[in-house]
């Protein structure tokens, strides 16, 4: 089995890991192993574009057409004439 060392771990993170381990009834090392196992085995969230995220966010307020993605397009700066 592999081993590695985590340097410069914040004291509050270490304390929280100890509390979690104690609550689960196992060692801090086992707690970290389980956290790492869960982290690498979880299915990554689907990556969506900004327009899709905005559309989903406001879907309940009457937006009835999908927003187009803005990628690689030049954006005209706003005119700041007095």
HTML snippet that shows the backbone in 3Dmol.js (N, CA, C, O; Angstrom):
<script src="https://3Dmol.org/build/3Dmol-min.js"></script>
<div id="view" style="width:600px;height:400px;position:relative"></div>
<script>
const pdb = `
ATOM      1  N   UNK A   1       0.841  -1.187   0.000  1.00  0.00           N
ATOM      2  CA  UNK A   1       0.000   0.000   0.000  1.00  0.00           C
ATOM      3  C   UNK A   1       0.878   1.239   0.000  1.00  0.00           C
ATOM      4  O   UNK A   1       1.977   1.242   0.555  1.00  0.00           O
ATOM      5  N   UNK A   2       0.379   2.284  -0.628  1.00  0.00           N
ATOM      6  CA  UNK A   2       1.113   3.544  -0.735  1.00  0.00           C
ATOM      7  C   UNK A   2       0.945   4.384   0.532  1.00  0.00           C
ATOM      8  O   UNK A   2      -0.020   4.235   1.282  1.00  0.00           O
ATOM      9  N   UNK A   3       1.899   5.252   0.735  1.00  0.00           N
ATOM     10  CA  UNK A   3       1.850   6.199   1.853  1.00  0.00           C
ATOM     11  C   UNK A   3       2.242   7.566   1.337  1.00  0.00           C
ATOM     12  O   UNK A   3       3.011   7.682   0.384  1.00  0.00           O
ATOM     13  N   UNK A   4       1.710   8.603   1.970  1.00  0.00           N
ATOM     14  CA  UNK A   4       2.186   9.943   1.676  1.00  0.00           C
ATOM     15  C   UNK A   4       1.986  10.819   2.901  1.00  0.00           C
ATOM     16  O   UNK A   4       1.191  10.500   3.785  1.00  0.00           O
ATOM     17  N   UNK A   5       2.710  11.920   2.942  1.00  0.00           N
ATOM     18  CA  UNK A   5       2.682  12.838   4.076  1.00  0.00           C
ATOM     19  C   UNK A   5       2.053  14.138   3.603  1.00  0.00           C
ATOM     20  O   UNK A   5       2.360  14.632   2.518  1.00  0.00           O
ATOM     21  N   UNK A   6       1.173  14.686   4.427  1.00  0.00           N
ATOM     22  CA  UNK A   6       0.571  15.985   4.123  1.00  0.00           C
ATOM     23  C   UNK A   6       1.214  16.997   5.054  1.00  0.00           C
ATOM     24  O   UNK A   6       1.026  16.953   6.269  1.00  0.00           O
ATOM     25  N   UNK A   7       1.971  17.905   4.467  1.00  0.00           N
ATOM     26  CA  UNK A   7       2.651  18.932   5.259  1.00  0.00           C
ATOM     27  C   UNK A   7       1.803  20.200   5.316  1.00  0.00           C
ATOM     28  O   UNK A   7       0.941  20.428   4.467  1.00  0.00           O
ATOM     29  N   UNK A   8       2.062  21.008   6.318  1.00  0.00           N
ATOM     30  CA  UNK A   8       1.432  22.322   6.480  1.00  0.00           C
ATOM     31  C   UNK A   8      -0.088  22.234   6.573  1.00  0.00           C
ATOM     32  O   UNK A   8      -0.798  23.094   6.051  1.00  0.00           O
ATOM     33  N   UNK A   9      -0.579  21.207   7.230  1.00  0.00           N
ATOM     34  CA  UNK A   9      -2.016  21.053   7.452  1.00  0.00           C
ATOM     35  C   UNK A   9      -2.417  21.994   8.586  1.00  0.00           C
ATOM     36  O   UNK A   9      -1.800  21.990   9.651  1.00  0.00           O
ATOM     37  N   UNK A  10      -3.438  22.787   8.355  1.00  0.00           N
ATOM     38  CA  UNK A  10      -3.889  23.727   9.387  1.00  0.00           C
ATOM     39  C   UNK A  10      -4.311  22.970  10.642  1.00  0.00           C
ATOM     40  O   UNK A  10      -4.877  21.880  10.563  1.00  0.00           O
ATOM     41  N   UNK A  11      -4.029  23.562  11.792  1.00  0.00           N
ATOM     42  CA  UNK A  11      -4.368  22.926  13.069  1.00  0.00           C
ATOM     43  C   UNK A  11      -5.866  22.671  13.195  1.00  0.00           C
ATOM     44  O   UNK A  11      -6.276  21.642  13.733  1.00  0.00           O
ATOM     45  N   UNK A  12      -6.687  23.599  12.704  1.00  0.00           N
ATOM     46  CA  UNK A  12      -8.130  23.406  12.819  1.00  0.00           C
ATOM     47  C   UNK A  12      -8.626  22.257  11.938  1.00  0.00           C
ATOM     48  O   UNK A  12      -9.597  21.584  12.284  1.00  0.00           O
ATOM     49  N   UNK A  13      -7.961  22.033  10.800  1.00  0.00           N
ATOM     50  CA  UNK A  13      -8.325  20.904   9.941  1.00  0.00           C
ATOM     51  C   UNK A  13      -7.972  19.595  10.634  1.00  0.00           C
ATOM     52  O   UNK A  13      -8.756  18.646  10.622  1.00  0.00           O
ATOM     53  N   UNK A  14      -6.785  19.549  11.240  1.00  0.00           N
ATOM     54  CA  UNK A  14      -6.377  18.344  11.961  1.00  0.00           C
ATOM     55  C   UNK A  14      -7.333  18.057  13.119  1.00  0.00           C
ATOM     56  O   UNK A  14      -7.720  16.910  13.343  1.00  0.00           O
ATOM     57  N   UNK A  15      -7.707  19.099  13.845  1.00  0.00           N
ATOM     58  CA  UNK A  15      -8.630  18.920  14.969  1.00  0.00           C
ATOM     59  C   UNK A  15      -9.989  18.418  14.485  1.00  0.00           C
ATOM     60  O   UNK A  15     -10.602  17.563  15.125  1.00  0.00           O
ATOM     61  N   UNK A  16     -10.457  18.949  13.358  1.00  0.00           N
ATOM     62  CA  UNK A  16     -11.741  18.511  12.812  1.00  0.00           C
ATOM     63  C   UNK A  16     -11.671  17.049  12.365  1.00  0.00           C
ATOM     64  O   UNK A  16     -12.623  16.294  12.560  1.00  0.00           O
ATOM     65  N   UNK A  17     -10.551  16.652  11.769  1.00  0.00           N
ATOM     66  CA  UNK A  17     -10.377  15.253  11.374  1.00  0.00           C
ATOM     67  C   UNK A  17     -10.398  14.340  12.598  1.00  0.00           C
ATOM     68  O   UNK A  17     -11.002  13.268  12.571  1.00  0.00           O
ATOM     69  N   UNK A  18      -9.732  14.772  13.673  1.00  0.00           N
ATOM     70  CA  UNK A  18      -9.734  13.972  14.909  1.00  0.00           C
ATOM     71  C   UNK A  18     -11.146  13.831  15.461  1.00  0.00           C
ATOM     72  O   UNK A  18     -11.544  12.748  15.889  1.00  0.00           O
ATOM     73  N   UNK A  19     -11.913  14.937  15.452  1.00  0.00           N
ATOM     74  CA  UNK A  19     -13.288  14.885  15.959  1.00  0.00           C
ATOM     75  C   UNK A  19     -14.142  13.936  15.124  1.00  0.00           C
ATOM     76  O   UNK A  19     -14.901  13.132  15.664  1.00  0.00           O
ATOM     77  N   UNK A  20     -14.009  14.038  13.788  1.00  0.00           N
ATOM     78  CA  UNK A  20     -14.779  13.154  12.902  1.00  0.00           C
ATOM     79  C   UNK A  20     -14.417  11.693  13.145  1.00  0.00           C
ATOM     80  O   UNK A  20     -15.295  10.833  13.218  1.00  0.00           O
ATOM     81  N   UNK A  21     -13.112  11.415  13.271  1.00  0.00           N
ATOM     82  CA  UNK A  21     -12.653  10.045  13.489  1.00  0.00           C
ATOM     83  C   UNK A  21     -13.204   9.502  14.802  1.00  0.00           C
ATOM     84  O   UNK A  21     -13.687   8.372  14.864  1.00  0.00           O
ATOM     85  N   UNK A  22     -13.128  10.314  15.842  1.00  0.00           N
ATOM     86  CA  UNK A  22     -13.630   9.890  17.151  1.00  0.00           C
ATOM     87  C   UNK A  22     -15.131   9.607  17.081  1.00  0.00           C
ATOM     88  O   UNK A  22     -15.609   8.631  17.660  1.00  0.00           O
ATOM     89  N   UNK A  23     -15.877  10.466  16.368  1.00  0.00           N
ATOM     90  CA  UNK A  23     -17.324  10.273  16.236  1.00  0.00           C
ATOM     91  C   UNK A  23     -17.656   8.978  15.494  1.00  0.00           C
ATOM     92  O   UNK A  23     -18.665   8.333  15.780  1.00  0.00           O
ATOM     93  N   UNK A  24     -16.799   8.602  14.537  1.00  0.00           N
ATOM     94  CA  UNK A  24     -17.022   7.372  13.784  1.00  0.00           C
ATOM     95  C   UNK A  24     -16.435   6.139  14.466  1.00  0.00           C
ATOM     96  O   UNK A  24     -16.745   5.007  14.093  1.00  0.00           O
ATOM     97  N   UNK A  25     -15.598   6.363  15.450  1.00  0.00           N
ATOM     98  CA  UNK A  25     -15.031   5.235  16.190  1.00  0.00           C
ATOM     99  C   UNK A  25     -13.819   4.604  15.536  1.00  0.00           C
ATOM    100  O   UNK A  25     -13.547   3.425  15.764  1.00  0.00           O
ATOM    101  N   UNK A  26     -13.088   5.348  14.736  1.00  0.00           N
ATOM    102  CA  UNK A  26     -11.863   4.828  14.151  1.00  0.00           C
ATOM    103  C   UNK A  26     -10.756   5.870  14.208  1.00  0.00           C
ATOM    104  O   UNK A  26     -10.966   6.988  14.678  1.00  0.00           O
ATOM    105  N   UNK A  27      -9.584   5.498  13.728  1.00  0.00           N
ATOM    106  CA  UNK A  27      -8.417   6.378  13.811  1.00  0.00           C
ATOM    107  C   UNK A  27      -8.538   7.540  12.826  1.00  0.00           C
ATOM    108  O   UNK A  27      -9.332   7.506  11.886  1.00  0.00           O
ATOM    109  N   UNK A  28      -7.728   8.563  13.071  1.00  0.00           N
ATOM    110  CA  UNK A  28      -7.690   9.699  12.167  1.00  0.00           C
ATOM    111  C   UNK A  28      -7.200   9.255  10.789  1.00  0.00           C
ATOM    112  O   UNK A  28      -7.695   9.739   9.770  1.00  0.00           O
ATOM    113  N   UNK A  29      -6.238   8.345  10.752  1.00  0.00           N
ATOM    114  CA  UNK A  29      -5.756   7.827   9.464  1.00  0.00           C
ATOM    115  C   UNK A  29      -6.882   7.150   8.687  1.00  0.00           C
ATOM    116  O   UNK A  29      -7.009   7.341   7.477  1.00  0.00           O
ATOM    117  N   UNK A  30      -7.692   6.363   9.379  1.00  0.00           N
ATOM    118  CA  UNK A  30      -8.815   5.698   8.716  1.00  0.00           C
ATOM    119  C   UNK A  30      -9.829   6.725   8.228  1.00  0.00           C
ATOM    120  O   UNK A  30     -10.405   6.566   7.151  1.00  0.00           O
ATOM    121  N   UNK A  31     -10.048   7.764   9.003  1.00  0.00           N
ATOM    122  CA  UNK A  31     -10.961   8.833   8.580  1.00  0.00           C
ATOM    123  C   UNK A  31     -10.468   9.469   7.281  1.00  0.00           C
ATOM    124  O   UNK A  31     -11.250   9.679   6.353  1.00  0.00           O
ATOM    125  N   UNK A  32      -9.184   9.770   7.218  1.00  0.00           N
ATOM    126  CA  UNK A  32      -8.607  10.376   6.016  1.00  0.00           C
ATOM    127  C   UNK A  32      -8.698   9.411   4.837  1.00  0.00           C
ATOM    128  O   UNK A  32      -9.016   9.828   3.723  1.00  0.00           O
ATOM    129  N   UNK A  33      -8.425   8.138   5.065  1.00  0.00           N
ATOM    130  CA  UNK A  33      -8.535   7.143   3.993  1.00  0.00           C
ATOM    131  C   UNK A  33      -9.951   7.108   3.430  1.00  0.00           C
ATOM    132  O   UNK A  33     -10.139   7.079   2.214  1.00  0.00           O
ATOM    133  N   UNK A  34     -10.932   7.110   4.304  1.00  0.00           N
ATOM    134  CA  UNK A  34     -12.322   7.051   3.853  1.00  0.00           C
ATOM    135  C   UNK A  34     -12.721   8.318   3.093  1.00  0.00           C
ATOM    136  O   UNK A  34     -13.430   8.248   2.089  1.00  0.00           O
ATOM    137  N   UNK A  35     -12.266   9.464   3.573  1.00  0.00           N
ATOM    138  CA  UNK A  35     -12.554  10.722   2.878  1.00  0.00           C
ATOM    139  C   UNK A  35     -11.937  10.700   1.487  1.00  0.00           C
ATOM    140  O   UNK A  35     -12.594  11.057   0.509  1.00  0.00           O
ATOM    141  N   UNK A  36     -10.682  10.283   1.395  1.00  0.00           N
ATOM    142  CA  UNK A  36     -10.006  10.228   0.096  1.00  0.00           C
ATOM    143  C   UNK A  36     -10.675   9.226  -0.842  1.00  0.00           C
ATOM    144  O   UNK A  36     -10.855   9.503  -2.028  1.00  0.00           O
ATOM    145  N   UNK A  37     -11.045   8.057  -0.303  1.00  0.00           N
ATOM    146  CA  UNK A  37     -11.727   7.056  -1.121  1.00  0.00           C
ATOM    147  C   UNK A  37     -13.013   7.615  -1.710  1.00  0.00           C
ATOM    148  O   UNK A  37     -13.283   7.467  -2.902  1.00  0.00           O
ATOM    149  N   UNK A  38     -13.805   8.262  -0.854  1.00  0.00           N
ATOM    150  CA  UNK A  38     -15.064   8.852  -1.308  1.00  0.00           C
ATOM    151  C   UNK A  38     -14.817   9.921  -2.370  1.00  0.00           C
ATOM    152  O   UNK A  38     -15.530   9.987  -3.371  1.00  0.00           O
ATOM    153  N   UNK A  39     -13.799  10.760  -2.144  1.00  0.00           N
ATOM    154  CA  UNK A  39     -13.515  11.868  -3.062  1.00  0.00           C
ATOM    155  C   UNK A  39     -13.120  11.380  -4.451  1.00  0.00           C
ATOM    156  O   UNK A  39     -13.552  11.956  -5.449  1.00  0.00           O
ATOM    157  N   UNK A  40     -12.315  10.339  -4.532  1.00  0.00           N
ATOM    158  CA  UNK A  40     -11.865   9.880  -5.848  1.00  0.00           C
ATOM    159  C   UNK A  40     -12.879   8.976  -6.527  1.00  0.00           C
ATOM    160  O   UNK A  40     -12.785   8.761  -7.735  1.00  0.00           O
ATOM    161  N   UNK A  41     -13.842   8.442  -5.795  1.00  0.00           N
ATOM    162  CA  UNK A  41     -14.833   7.554  -6.391  1.00  0.00           C
ATOM    163  C   UNK A  41     -16.142   8.233  -6.745  1.00  0.00           C
ATOM    164  O   UNK A  41     -16.983   7.626  -7.408  1.00  0.00           O
ATOM    165  N   UNK A  42     -16.340   9.473  -6.323  1.00  0.00           N
ATOM    166  CA  UNK A  42     -17.607  10.135  -6.631  1.00  0.00           C
ATOM    167  C   UNK A  42     -17.631  10.561  -8.098  1.00  0.00           C
ATOM    168  O   UNK A  42     -16.599  10.877  -8.690  1.00  0.00           O
ATOM    169  N   UNK A  43     -18.811  10.559  -8.653  1.00  0.00           N
ATOM    170  CA  UNK A  43     -18.989  10.947 -10.047  1.00  0.00           C
ATOM    171  C   UNK A  43     -18.866  12.460 -10.144  1.00  0.00           C
ATOM    172  O   UNK A  43     -19.554  13.183  -9.423  1.00  0.00           O
ATOM    173  N   UNK A  44     -17.998  12.949 -11.027  1.00  0.00           N
ATOM    174  CA  UNK A  44     -17.855  14.397 -11.145  1.00  0.00           C
ATOM    175  C   UNK A  44     -19.135  15.036 -11.672  1.00  0.00           C
ATOM    176  O   UNK A  44     -19.853  14.447 -12.479  1.00  0.00           O
ATOM    177  N   UNK A  45     -19.404  16.240 -11.206  1.00  0.00           N
ATOM    178  CA  UNK A  45     -20.581  16.961 -11.668  1.00  0.00           C
ATOM    179  C   UNK A  45     -20.420  17.299 -13.144  1.00  0.00           C
ATOM    180  O   UNK A  45     -19.316  17.560 -13.622  1.00  0.00           O
ATOM    181  N   UNK A  46     -21.527  17.288 -13.843  1.00  0.00           N
ATOM    182  CA  UNK A  46     -21.491  17.600 -15.263  1.00  0.00           C
ATOM    183  C   UNK A  46     -21.137  19.071 -15.452  1.00  0.00           C
ATOM    184  O   UNK A  46     -21.721  19.953 -14.822  1.00  0.00           O
ATOM    185  N   UNK A  47     -20.189  19.311 -16.315  1.00  0.00           N
ATOM    186  CA  UNK A  47     -19.761  20.675 -16.591  1.00  0.00           C
ATOM    187  C   UNK A  47     -20.688  21.287 -17.627  1.00  0.00           C
ATOM    188  O   UNK A  47     -20.876  20.728 -18.708  1.00  0.00           O
ATOM    189  N   UNK A  48     -21.265  22.430 -17.300  1.00  0.00           N
ATOM    190  CA  UNK A  48     -22.157  23.111 -18.231  1.00  0.00           C
ATOM    191  C   UNK A  48     -21.669  24.530 -18.445  1.00  0.00           C
ATOM    192  O   UNK A  48     -20.897  25.063 -17.649  1.00  0.00           O
ATOM    193  N   UNK A  49     -22.119  25.124 -19.510  1.00  0.00           N
ATOM    194  CA  UNK A  49     -21.734  26.480 -19.840  1.00  0.00           C
ATOM    195  C   UNK A  49     -22.503  27.498 -19.015  1.00  0.00           C
ATOM    196  O   UNK A  49     -23.483  27.165 -18.349  1.00  0.00           O
ATOM    197  N   UNK A  50     -22.054  28.721 -19.067  1.00  0.00           N
ATOM    198  CA  UNK A  50     -22.665  29.798 -18.289  1.00  0.00           C
ATOM    199  C   UNK A  50     -24.121  30.018 -18.678  1.00  0.00           C
ATOM    200  O   UNK A  50     -24.974  30.194 -17.809  1.00  0.00           O
ATOM    201  N   UNK A  51     -24.409  30.009 -19.967  1.00  0.00           N
ATOM    202  CA  UNK A  51     -25.787  30.213 -20.404  1.00  0.00           C
ATOM    203  C   UNK A  51     -26.719  29.144 -19.857  1.00  0.00           C
ATOM    204  O   UNK A  51     -27.832  29.448 -19.429  1.00  0.00           O
ATOM    205  N   UNK A  52     -26.275  27.909 -19.869  1.00  0.00           N
ATOM    206  CA  UNK A  52     -27.073  26.807 -19.342  1.00  0.00           C
ATOM    207  C   UNK A  52     -27.298  26.970 -17.840  1.00  0.00           C
ATOM    208  O   UNK A  52     -28.396  26.723 -17.341  1.00  0.00           O
ATOM    209  N   UNK A  53     -26.260  27.385 -17.128  1.00  0.00           N
ATOM    210  CA  UNK A  53     -26.391  27.606 -15.681  1.00  0.00           C
ATOM    211  C   UNK A  53     -27.363  28.739 -15.377  1.00  0.00           C
ATOM    212  O   UNK A  53     -28.180  28.634 -14.463  1.00  0.00           O
ATOM    213  N   UNK A  54     -27.272  29.829 -16.147  1.00  0.00           N
ATOM    214  CA  UNK A  54     -28.185  30.957 -15.938  1.00  0.00           C
ATOM    215  C   UNK A  54     -29.614  30.533 -16.248  1.00  0.00           C
ATOM    216  O   UNK A  54     -30.541  30.868 -15.510  1.00  0.00           O
ATOM    217  N   UNK A  55     -29.791  29.798 -17.339  1.00  0.00           N
ATOM    218  CA  UNK A  55     -31.119  29.322 -17.717  1.00  0.00           C
ATOM    219  C   UNK A  55     -31.728  28.457 -16.610  1.00  0.00           C
ATOM    220  O   UNK A  55     -32.897  28.615 -16.259  1.00  0.00           O
ATOM    221  N   UNK A  56     -30.916  27.536 -16.062  1.00  0.00           N
ATOM    222  CA  UNK A  56     -31.407  26.677 -14.988  1.00  0.00           C
ATOM    223  C   UNK A  56     -31.746  27.490 -13.748  1.00  0.00           C
ATOM    224  O   UNK A  56     -32.744  27.225 -13.078  1.00  0.00           O
ATOM    225  N   UNK A  57     -30.924  28.467 -13.448  1.00  0.00           N
ATOM    226  CA  UNK A  57     -31.127  29.282 -12.249  1.00  0.00           C
ATOM    227  C   UNK A  57     -32.441  30.054 -12.309  1.00  0.00           C
ATOM    228  O   UNK A  57     -33.117  30.211 -11.292  1.00  0.00           O
ATOM    229  N   UNK A  58     -32.804  30.533 -13.490  1.00  0.00           N
ATOM    230  CA  UNK A  58     -33.998  31.357 -13.630  1.00  0.00           C
ATOM    231  C   UNK A  58     -35.132  30.624 -14.342  1.00  0.00           C
ATOM    232  O   UNK A  58     -36.032  31.269 -14.879  1.00  0.00           O
ATOM    233  N   UNK A  59     -35.109  29.309 -14.357  1.00  0.00           N
ATOM    234  CA  UNK A  59     -36.116  28.527 -15.069  1.00  0.00           C
ATOM    235  C   UNK A  59     -37.518  28.705 -14.495  1.00  0.00           C
ATOM    236  O   UNK A  59     -38.502  28.507 -15.208  1.00  0.00           O
ATOM    237  N   UNK A  60     -37.627  29.067 -13.240  1.00  0.00           N
ATOM    238  CA  UNK A  60     -38.946  29.196 -12.622  1.00  0.00           C
ATOM    239  C   UNK A  60     -39.510  30.613 -12.695  1.00  0.00           C
ATOM    240  O   UNK A  60     -40.532  30.896 -12.070  1.00  0.00           O
ATOM    241  N   UNK A  61     -38.869  31.507 -13.444  1.00  0.00           N
ATOM    242  CA  UNK A  61     -39.361  32.889 -13.520  1.00  0.00           C
ATOM    243  C   UNK A  61     -39.809  33.264 -14.937  1.00  0.00           C
ATOM    244  O   UNK A  61     -39.883  34.448 -15.266  1.00  0.00           O
ATOM    245  N   UNK A  62     -40.104  32.284 -15.762  1.00  0.00           N
ATOM    246  CA  UNK A  62     -40.681  32.558 -17.060  1.00  0.00           C
ATOM    247  C   UNK A  62     -39.712  32.601 -18.223  1.00  0.00           C
ATOM    248  O   UNK A  62     -40.111  32.980 -19.324  1.00  0.00           O
ATOM    249  N   UNK A  63     -38.475  32.234 -18.032  1.00  0.00           N
ATOM    250  CA  UNK A  63     -37.540  32.158 -19.155  1.00  0.00           C
ATOM    251  C   UNK A  63     -37.929  30.942 -19.980  1.00  0.00           C
ATOM    252  O   UNK A  63     -37.811  29.808 -19.517  1.00  0.00           O
ATOM    253  N   UNK A  64     -38.395  31.179 -21.209  1.00  0.00           N
ATOM    254  CA  UNK A  64     -38.918  30.059 -21.982  1.00  0.00           C
ATOM    255  C   UNK A  64     -38.056  29.665 -23.171  1.00  0.00           C
ATOM    256  O   UNK A  64     -38.428  28.763 -23.921  1.00  0.00           O
ATOM    257  N   UNK A  65     -36.909  30.322 -23.363  1.00  0.00           N
ATOM    258  CA  UNK A  65     -35.999  29.941 -24.430  1.00  0.00           C
ATOM    259  C   UNK A  65     -34.603  29.797 -23.843  1.00  0.00           C
ATOM    260  O   UNK A  65     -34.230  30.547 -22.942  1.00  0.00           O
ATOM    261  N   UNK A  66     -33.823  28.833 -24.350  1.00  0.00           N
ATOM    262  CA  UNK A  66     -32.475  28.668 -23.816  1.00  0.00           C
ATOM    263  C   UNK A  66     -31.596  29.873 -24.167  1.00  0.00           C
ATOM    264  O   UNK A  66     -31.758  30.494 -25.218  1.00  0.00           O
ATOM    265  N   UNK A  67     -30.675  30.183 -23.274  1.00  0.00           N
ATOM    266  CA  UNK A  67     -29.723  31.267 -23.518  1.00  0.00           C
ATOM    267  C   UNK A  67     -28.566  30.725 -24.338  1.00  0.00           C
ATOM    268  O   UNK A  67     -28.083  29.619 -24.098  1.00  0.00           O
ATOM    269  N   UNK A  68     -28.133  31.509 -25.296  1.00  0.00           N
ATOM    270  CA  UNK A  68     -27.011  31.054 -26.116  1.00  0.00           C
ATOM    271  C   UNK A  68     -25.701  31.255 -25.365  1.00  0.00           C
ATOM    272  O   UNK A  68     -25.568  32.166 -24.549  1.00  0.00           O
ATOM    273  N   UNK A  69     -24.754  30.398 -25.652  1.00  0.00           N
ATOM    274  CA  UNK A  69     -23.430  30.499 -25.051  1.00  0.00           C
ATOM    275  C   UNK A  69     -22.654  31.614 -25.742  1.00  0.00           C
ATOM    276  O   UNK A  69     -22.766  31.797 -26.954  1.00  0.00           O
ATOM    277  N   UNK A  70     -21.872  32.352 -24.974  1.00  0.00           N
ATOM    278  CA  UNK A  70     -21.027  33.406 -25.534  1.00  0.00           C
ATOM    279  C   UNK A  70     -19.587  32.938 -25.374  1.00  0.00           C
ATOM    280  O   UNK A  70     -19.005  33.032 -24.293  1.00  0.00           O
ATOM    281  N   UNK A  71     -19.030  32.440 -26.454  1.00  0.00           N
ATOM    282  CA  UNK A  71     -17.655  31.957 -26.418  1.00  0.00           C
ATOM    283  C   UNK A  71     -16.902  32.494 -27.627  1.00  0.00           C
ATOM    284  O   UNK A  71     -17.384  32.399 -28.755  1.00  0.00           O
ATOM    285  N   UNK A  72     -15.745  33.045 -27.399  1.00  0.00           N
ATOM    286  CA  UNK A  72     -14.887  33.495 -28.478  1.00  0.00           C
ATOM    287  C   UNK A  72     -15.421  34.678 -29.254  1.00  0.00           C
ATOM    288  O   UNK A  72     -14.961  34.944 -30.364  1.00  0.00           O
ATOM    289  N   UNK A  73     -16.376  35.389 -28.697  1.00  0.00           N
ATOM    290  CA  UNK A  73     -16.925  36.549 -29.377  1.00  0.00           C
ATOM    291  C   UNK A  73     -16.367  37.817 -28.752  1.00  0.00           C
ATOM    292  O   UNK A  73     -16.191  37.902 -27.537  1.00  0.00           O
ATOM    293  N   UNK A  74     -16.095  38.791 -29.591  1.00  0.00           N
ATOM    294  CA  UNK A  74     -15.638  40.079 -29.094  1.00  0.00           C
ATOM    295  C   UNK A  74     -16.806  40.791 -28.418  1.00  0.00           C
ATOM    296  O   UNK A  74     -17.924  40.792 -28.934  1.00  0.00           O
ATOM    297  N   UNK A  75     -16.548  41.379 -27.295  1.00  0.00           N
ATOM    298  CA  UNK A  75     -17.585  42.124 -26.576  1.00  0.00           C
ATOM    299  C   UNK A  75     -17.238  43.598 -26.663  1.00  0.00           C
ATOM    300  O   UNK A  75     -16.129  44.012 -26.328  1.00  0.00           O
ATOM    301  N   UNK A  76     -18.198  44.376 -27.117  1.00  0.00           N
ATOM    302  CA  UNK A  76     -17.967  45.814 -27.248  1.00  0.00           C
ATOM    303  C   UNK A  76     -17.971  46.445 -25.863  1.00  0.00           C
ATOM    304  O   UNK A  76     -18.886  46.207 -25.074  1.00  0.00           O
ATOM    305  N   UNK A  77     -16.942  47.256 -25.560  1.00  0.00           N
ATOM    306  CA  UNK A  77     -16.945  47.921 -24.266  1.00  0.00           C
ATOM    307  C   UNK A  77     -18.054  48.962 -24.197  1.00  0.00           C
ATOM    308  O   UNK A  77     -18.455  49.526 -25.215  1.00  0.00           O
ATOM    309  N   UNK A  78     -18.535  49.205 -23.006  1.00  0.00           N
ATOM    310  CA  UNK A  78     -19.597  50.166 -22.797  1.00  0.00           C
ATOM    311  C   UNK A  78     -19.052  51.574 -23.034  1.00  0.00           C
ATOM    312  O   UNK A  78     -17.936  51.890 -22.621  1.00  0.00           O
ATOM    313  N   UNK A  79     -19.838  52.411 -23.695  1.00  0.00           N
ATOM    314  CA  UNK A  79     -19.417  53.801 -23.936  1.00  0.00           C
ATOM    315  C   UNK A  79     -19.583  54.590 -22.652  1.00  0.00           C
ATOM    316  O   UNK A  79     -20.652  54.576 -22.042  1.00  0.00           O
ATOM    317  N   UNK A  80     -18.536  55.273 -22.244  1.00  0.00           N
ATOM    318  CA  UNK A  80     -18.584  56.065 -21.015  1.00  0.00           C
ATOM    319  C   UNK A  80     -18.519  57.552 -21.307  1.00  0.00           C
ATOM    320  O   UNK A  80     -17.888  58.308 -20.569  1.00  0.00           O
ATOM    321  N   UNK A  81     -19.181  57.978 -22.397  1.00  0.00           N
ATOM    322  CA  UNK A  81     -19.200  59.396 -22.765  1.00  0.00           C
ATOM    323  C   UNK A  81     -20.046  60.167 -21.785  1.00  0.00           C
ATOM    324  O   UNK A  81     -21.072  59.692 -21.297  1.00  0.00           O
ATOM    325  N   UNK A  82     -19.582  61.385 -21.507  1.00  0.00           N
ATOM    326  CA  UNK A  82     -20.340  62.249 -20.586  1.00  0.00           C
ATOM    327  C   UNK A  82     -21.363  63.060 -21.318  1.00  0.00           C
ATOM    328  O   UNK A  82     -22.089  63.840 -20.702  1.00  0.00           O
TER     329      UNK A  82
END
`;
const viewer = $3Dmol.createViewer("view");
viewer.addModel(pdb, "pdb");
viewer.setStyle({}, {cartoon: {color: "spectrum"}});
viewer.zoomTo();
viewer.render();
</script>
